[in-house]
Amino acid sequence: MELLRQLLQEPLIHAAGAIVGSFLAAWLIELVITKILSAAASKTKTDVDDKIVDILRRPIFLSVLIYGLDWSVDLLSLPERLKVPIDALLKTLIIVTWAIASTRIGAIVLTSLAARESKRSMLQPRTLPVFDILMRIVVVAGAIYAMFLAWEIDLTAWLASAGILGVAFGFAAKDTLANLFAGIFILADAPYKVRDWIVLNEQLRGEVTHIGMRSTRLLTPDDVEINVPNAVIGNAQLLNETSGPYRRQRVRIKFAVVYGSDVDAVREIVLACTNGSTQILTAPEAAAPKIRLRALSSSGLEFELSVWIEDPTIREAIVDDMTTRVYKALTAANIEIPYPKRDIYIKEMPR
């Protein structure tokens, strides 16, 4: 009995008991979460709470176990030079564990909120990457700050150095930061989306294949993929050809005839050129081919034939086909297509 009493008074035995007790407590808590909370979460309509409960099991188990280890360290009465770093290390493990769990839970919650069909909400599938990145930045920054406190490191000098480095980094990477912020605004405002056809500054035209935080990829009609920095797009005049309620778009074919031509005959002949083309829309009525007299120019009468197509990828092919048909039809009808002419008057011949 005396030997048993002496053993029970040993700090090592107390520490071992604290470790075993904390392990049992962690196991019981995990069992409660598995049996009770999981059963309650399974009765709800969504699976968000089921995923959150499943994520929380391991951090809670590790937290209780690490607390028992910290308690056992206190029972061992170790020297301060050993106790302080061990205590800081255990706190760091808890911080890292909960930081990982927080990012996973945050991603699940953000995805669930973005899936809701609410057009007024800023959190939508297209803006989800922005909020996910911001959430991870906040969690990582908070975890780093908590780890500094756990190791009792004074952050005053670090913050001052970070401010100076931040200014230097801002000047050095101003283009990268401009692209980054422009990418955030593009994802938030959504002036275009993947598979949209856009035109930049009335020059570069292509289909959006990818929207990233630094650049946007366009696939041109020549099957050439171009990476355009987001800052360039943010400062450019952007025309989205497929952003309306329908994917269809209008194609305009401009041509001219000489003065004195029968305007009604020109309309009839050119409109007949659209017959037989299966790629041109004829319904609804608003999408039917139309021809308009646009201007009385110095060379002749300027007309414009407008047709609608369903697929933006065939725009160039339709322009070629319709232009060829209009030229052949006008030529067959003996309607002259004007070209610039200049009259030269000579007052007197040189001697």
Disulfide bonds with the S-S distance in Angstrom:
none
